[in-house]
Amino acid sequence: MKSFKPALISFFALLTVITLAACDKGSANKAKSDYVPKELTVQFVPSQNATTIEAKAKPLEKLLSKQLDIPVKVSVSTDYNTIVEAMGSKKVDVGFLPPDAYVLAHKHYDAKVLLLAQRYDVTGADDHNSDKLVDFYRSQILVRKDSGIKSIQDLKNKKIAVQDTTSTSGWIYPAVGMYKKGVDINRDNIQTAQIKGHDQGVLSVYNKDTDAAFVWQGARNLVKQDAPDIMDEVVPIYTSTKIPNDTITVRGDMSAKWQKKLTQAFEKVAKTKKGHAIVAEVYGHEGYTPAKDSDFDVVRDYNKTAKKLDE
């Protein structure tokens, strides 16, 4: 267990590095928007085993290539910051980015958002999927039902499983949600454990390794096979406001013509039987809907508040 403040300092140090690098790259990207790819490079971060997921995503290359009439290369990355930097240095054309990573990519490298992913809305006490497609999700703070923790105020002096500082649902939204309720994760004797994967965050609470966990709503479903009683034993005490879904984002100098072409290609592929199966299994995407930069102003507002936690 550790204080999360060093991780926050590292995160904002990373922002400083990105900002300095962007002074040159960002201005160049904004000066021209005429890039036309001869081979399209697409990158994402897997939510499961990287080798397995990369193999499952490979068929996406042929499907996109058929739509675009150019070669397509799909690969995985270890983290979203790496994708953001790769897009900024023009090594990656398209990134599957969560909202916070997109905001960074847009701010420092003028990256352009094309689409928001659609998923089935998660509702009810058992986090079941409805038949309604939405372009948002929510984060939750989970605790054991028998822990005696009933509200955010009860999290003082406790141990919380969290994700990386760039995780919108695994850090930013729940941490800010606590802050708005008068509980500061860095100043109320709270210990944090950075755990890789929302499923592992859920299990850390279930196994009593931590008192609470920051996860996306629906994460309990990931561990039902290992913990059939998870819905009864682990419950939410906080559910956030809506968070924009994952994005399909392109590098900042992509021509307007190709932005449109890529938008149409991803939409068409996701509607085919084979294409839908790939994006659904690899990323949990059921389809895509057009996006605009202002859709992420709410994320920017949360980021501003998140910075106060490091003051």
N, C-alpha and C positions, 0 to 999 in steps of 0.2 A: 504494500500500500504506500502511496506517496501523495504529497501535495501536488495539485495540478498546475500550480503557478509556474513552475519551471517550463512546463509544456506550453503554457500560454506565452511565456517570454520567447520561447523558441519559435512559436507560430508567428508572432509579430516581428521577430527578427527575420523570418522567412519573407514576410511582407516587405520588409525594408530592402532585402536583396532583390526581390521581384521588382520593386519600385525603381531601384537604381538601374537594373537591367533594362527596364521598360523605357527609361528616359530616351534611349536611342532607338530601341526596337519599336516602342509604341508610336513615336512620331513617324517612323518610316511606314508602319502599317496604316496609319491614318492618312498618310499622304496619297497612297494609291490603293485602289480596290479593283485591281484588274487581273488578279491571279487566276489562272486556269490550270487545273491539275492535268497532268498527263498520266499519272498513276495516283489513285486516291489512297491515302493512308488513314485508317480509322483505328482509334484506340479506346479501350475501356478498362475499368478495374473490375475484376470478377468478384461476385459476392460469395462464391464458393471456391472449391479447389481450382486453382488457376489452370493447371494442365488440362483437366477435364473440361472446364468451361471454354478454354481457347479452342479445343478440338471441336466442341459443339458449335462454336461461333464461326468456324472456318467456312461452312457452306454459304454464309452470308456474303462472302466475297463474290461468288459466282452470280448470286441473285442481284447484287448491286451492280456488278460489272455489266450484266445484261441490260440493265436500265440505263446505264451511263455510257456504255460503249468505250470504256477504258478499263485497264486493270485496277483491281481493288485489293488492298492488303489490310487485313484485320488482325490486330494484336492486342495483348493485354499489358497493363502496367501495374506496378506495385502499389501506387497511390495516385490520387488525383492531382497533387501538386506537380508530380512528374509530367502528367499530361498537359497541364496548364503551361509549364515551362517549354514542353516540346512544341506546343502550338505557337507559343511566343517566338520560338527560334525557328519556326517554319519547318519542323521535322514531322509534324502531324497535321493533317488537314481537318479531320473531324474527331471530336471528342464526345463521348457519352459522359456528361458532367452533371453532378448533383448541383442544386441551386447555389450553394455557397462557393463552390469551385468556379461555376460560371461567372458569378459576380466578380471574382478575382480576375478571371481571364478577360472579362470585358473591360474592367477598370484599367488593367495594366497593359493589355495587348489588343484592345478594341475587338475582341472576339465577338462573333455574331450568333445569337441564338436563333435556331430555325424552328425547332419543335419541342413541345412538352410531351412527355410520355403519358399515356393513359393506363390506369389500373382500375380494378374493381374496388369500389369503396368498401372500407372496412368498418363494420358497425357492430353494435351489440356488446354485451358483457363478455361474450366468447370470441370477439374479434372475427366473426364470420364475414366472408366476402359476399357483398350484395351483387345484384345483377346490373348495377349502375356503374358506368365508366366515368371516372373523374380524373382531372389533371392535377390533383393535390393529394397530400397525405398528412398525417399528424405524428407528433412524437409523444411519448409517454414516459412517466416515471413509475417503475414497477417496484413493489415490495411484497414480502410474504404476508399472507393474510394474518398469520399468527404472530407477526412481529410487534404489534402494538403501534405501528406507524400508521397514522390515519390522515395526516396532512403534511404539506410542505414544511410547516413549522417543526414537525417532529423529526426532520432530517438533520437538524443541528446535532453535532457530535457523532454522526453516523459515517458509515463507509459506503461510497457510491461507485458502481461500475460505470465507466464512461468510455466513449469512443474517441477518436482523434479530434483535435480542436477544430478541424475543418468540417467535421460531421454536423450537418444542420440538425438532424434529429437526435444524434448521439452525444451532442454537446451544446450547441448554441441555443436552440429553442428551449430545452429544459432548464439549462443554467440561467438563461434570462428569465424564464418563467418563475424560477425560484427567487431571483433577484427582485422581480416585481412584487413578490409576496413578502419581501423583507428578509430573505435568507440569502446570504452571500456565501457561495461555495468555497471562497478563499479566506473568509474571515469568521466563520462560525464553527471552527474546530471540526471541519468536515474532511475526512480522508477520501482520496479518490484512487481508483485502480483503472488504468487504461487497458481495456480488454479488446482484443481483435475480434470483431464480429458481434452483431446484435444477438445472435443465438447464444453466444457464450456469455453475454451480459445477462440474458434471461436465466441461464443455468447457474450463474454465480449467485443470483438471489435465491433460486430454488434450492441450491446446495448450502445456503447460509454462509457463503464465502464473503458476500457483501450484504449490506442492508437494503440497498436500492440499486436500480439500474436505469440509465438513460437509453431508450430504444425507440424504434419507430413502431407505431401502432400496428399490431398484427404479428410482431416478432415472436410472440409466444407460440404461434402456429408452427414455427420452425423446429420446435423441440418436442412436439406432441408424441413423436415416436419413442423418444427416450424418456419422456415424462408425461404419461397419459393424463395425470391429474394436474397438469400445469395450470389450467384455467381456474381450478379451485384453490390451488395453493399460492399462486402468484397473481396479484391484482394491481391495477393502476390506481394511483392517488392523484395523478395529474395527466391531463390530455391537452395538448397545445392547440393553438389556432391552426388554420390551414397553412401548409408549406407547399410551394410549387414542386411538382414532380421533377424527376431527372430530365435533363435536356439533351438534345442533339445540337451541338454547337460547332461552328466552323471558325477557322483562323480569320483574323481581322482583314486580311487583304484579298479574301475570296471575292471574285467578281459577282455582281448582282445576278447575272444570268446563271451562274453556277450555283449560287445560293438557292435560286428558285428550282433549278434542275435537281439538286440534292434533296430539297424538301419534297418534291414530287416523288423522287425515287424511293425514299424511306417510307413515305406514306403508302405507295403502291406495294412495296415488298412486304410491309407489315399486314397487308390485306390478303396476301396469298396464303395458302395453307401451309406451305413449307416455311415461308418467311415469318409468319406469325408464330409458328412453333419454335423457331430459333429465338426470336426476341422475347418470347414469353418464358422460355426455359432459362435463357442466359441472364435476362435482366428483369423478368417479371412484367415486361411491357405488353399490353394488350393492343396497343395502337398508338397513334400520335395525333396531336392537334397543333395548329399553328401557335407560335409564341412570339412575344415581343419583349423588349428589354424592361419596360415598365412593370411587367408581371413580377419582377424581382425586387421592386422597391421595398416590399415588406421585409425581405431578407436583409436588405441594406440597413433598414431601421433596427432590426435585431442585432446586426453586427455592431452598430454604433453602441448599443447598450452593452453588448458583450465586452467591448473594450474597457468599459468602466470597471469590470471585474479585475482588471490588471492594474488599476490605478492605486 
